[in-house]
Amino acid sequence: MVDYSIRVTCMKYADVDRIYQTMPLDNIPWNSETPPDALVNLIQNGIVQPCRTVDLGCGAGNYAIYLAGLGFDVTGVDSSPTAIKIAGKNTKKRGARCRFIVADLLGDLHEVTDTFDFAYDWEFLHHIFPEDREAYIRNVYKITNPGATYFSVCFAESDPQFGGSGKYRTTRIGTTLYFSSESELMDLVSPYFTIRKLKTIDVSSKFGPHRAVCVLATRH
C-alpha cells in the first residue's frame, strides 16, 4: 500500500527530474556553471575551509565541482536521477573528484551514510513549502557534525521576480516557489543551529536579479 502522505507530498511539487530530462541545461533557471559570489566569498574570506562537504539539492553538480577543485571533499545530493547522472558526467569532463547520491531530502536520507563539516543549499529551500521544512532542517542536522557550518540562500519575500508579491509564486517554467522572510528562516534554523549571519542580499541569475535571505549558522 502506498503511503498517502508521501504521495501527497510528491504530488504538490514539480517533477524536477522531468525538467532535467526535457529542458536544455542552459534554459534551467537554477543551473549555472559560475559559482555564486556569496559562496565564493565564504571560501575567499576563510569562513569555510576545505573539509567534508555536502551540497544539498546539487542539481548538475556545478558548485560541488567548484569546491572539489579547491580541495573540498564533496558529496552532492539531489532527488533527480537525471540531474545526478549529468553531475557525474560533468565531474568526469572537468577532472574533478565528487560523489553524487540520489535521495529525497525530505525523506529519511538513509542513502547518505557520511556526516559533514559544511552543508549548504543554494536557492533550494524556496522549492520546499513551509510544512515540509522542519523535516528538511532535521535532515541537515542529522548529517552534519557538531560545530559544522550550514549555509543557505533562498528567495526573499521582497524579491521583485515572478509578480513581485505573494508568498507562493509560479515561475516561467511552471514551478511554484515559496518566498521567505528573515524571521521564518530564524525560526526554522535556530532550534538546530546557532545563527552567525542572517540578512537579505542581492543575488544574480541568468534571468534577472533576486533578493534572497542568506543564513550562515553553526550546528549545535
N, C-alpha and C positions, 0 to 999 in steps of 0.2 A: 504494500500500500504506500502511495506517495504521501509524504508529509505535507499537509495542506499549507502550513505556514511557510515552508520552504518554497512551495510552488508560487504562492502569492508574492513573496519577496522577489523571486526571479522575474515574475511577470511585470512588476512595476518598473523595472529598469530596462534600458535599451539593450539590445543584443549587440554588445561591443564586438564580439567575435565576428559577427556578420559584417560589421563595419570594416574590420580588418580584411575580411575575405573579399569584399566587393568595392572598396574605395581605394584609389591610389593613395599611397602614404603621404604624398605632397598635399592632398586635399583633406587629410585628417587634421582637425584644428590643433590638437594637442601634440602632434608628432613633430618634433624638431630635433635636428642633429646638434644645434647650438645650445650648450648648457645655459640655463638662465643666470642672470647676474647675481641674484640673491644666493644661489647655491655656490657659484664661483667665489663670491666674497667670503663665504664661510671658510672655504679652503685657503684662500689667499691671506686671510687675516688670522689664520691659525686657530680658529674657533673649533674646527674639526680637523683632525689629522688622520693619516691613513690607519685604518682599523677594519675590523669585520663589520660590514655594512649591508643593510637590506634596503632595496628600492621597492617600495610598495606601490603597486599599480605601474609597473615599469614599462608597459607597452612594448615598443620595439627595441628597448634596451639602450637608447642613446645616452642617457645620463649615467647609467651603470657602466657603460663602456668608457665614458669620460673619466669617471672616478677610478676605474681599474687602471687606466693609463697613468694615474698619479700614484699608484701603489696601494690603492684600497682593495680589500678582499671582498668582492661584491656578489651578492645574490639578488636577483630580480624576481619578483613575484607578480603574477598577473592572472586574472581569471580567463583570459582569452588564449586558447591553444594556438591560434593563428599568430597572435602577437608574439608569443614565446618562440614559435618557430622562426619568425622573422628576426627576433632578437638573437637567436643562436646563429643565424646566417650572418647577421651584421657583426657579431663578435668574431667569427672566423675571418670575415673580409677585412676587418680592421686589426687583426692580430692581437686581440685583447683576450684576457682570461676572466670570464664571468660564469656564474651558474644561473640558470633560469628555471623557475618552477611554476607549473600551472596549479593554481589554488584559488579557492573562493576566500577573499579577505574578510568576508562576513561569516565564514564557516568556522570549523574548529582548528584549521591550519595544521592538521596532522601531517601534511606533506612537508612542512618546514620543521626540520629537526635541529637546526642550529639556533644559537642565540647571538645577539649582535650588540655592538657598542655604538652604532649610529644607525638610526632608522629615519627615512624621510619619505614623504609623499608630496609630489609636486603636481598641483592642480588636479588632484584626485579626490579629495574629500568632498568637493562640491557635487560629485556624482553620487554621493551617499546621502540619503534622506535622514532627517533628524532621528527618527525612531530606530534606525539601524546603526547609528554612530557609536552608541555605547558598546555594542558587540565589536565594532571595529577597534576602538581605542583599547579595549581589554586585550584584543589580539596583539596590538602593538606592544602593550605592556608585557604580555606573556613571552614574546620572542626577543625582548631586549634585556640586557644585563643591568643590574643596579648601577646607577651612575651614567647610563647610556644617554646619548643626546638624541632628541627627537626634533625633527624639523618638518613643518607642514605649511604649505601655502595653498589657499583656496579662495575662490572668488568672494568678494565682499558685497554686502547688500547695497553699498554705494557705487558699485560697478556700473558704468554707463551702457554696457552692451546688452543686447537681446531685450530691448524695450526700456531698459534703464530703471525699472521699478518692479517690485514684487519679489517675494522670497523664492518662488518657483518660476523658472523661465525656460522656454523652449528655444533651442538653438537652431541654427540654419541646417544642421544635418538631422534634426528631429529628436535629439536627446533632451531630456529635462534635467536641469541643474538646480541645486538649492544654494541660495546666496546667503552667506553667514554674517553675523555681527561679531565684533570682538568679544562681547560678553558671552555669546554662545560658545565660542571656542575656549574661553577661560573655564566655563562650567564643565565642558567636555573633558578637557585635558588635565585640569588641576587635581582631580582625585588620584591621578596616577603619576603625574609628572610635576616637578617644580618649574613654573614658568619663568624663564630668564628674559624673554622678549616677547611682547605681543603688540603688534601695531599693524596698521593698514598701509600698504605700499603700492606703488605703481609697477606693473609688470607689462612686458611687451609680448605680443603674439603675432602670428602670421596674418591675422585678420583684424588687428587693431589692438589698442592698449586696454588694459584691465586694471581695476582696483582689486586688491586681494588682501586678505588677512594673513599675516605671517606670524607663526608661532615657533619659538625656539625654547626647548624645555629639557630638563634633566629628569631621568627616571628615578622615582623614589627608591 
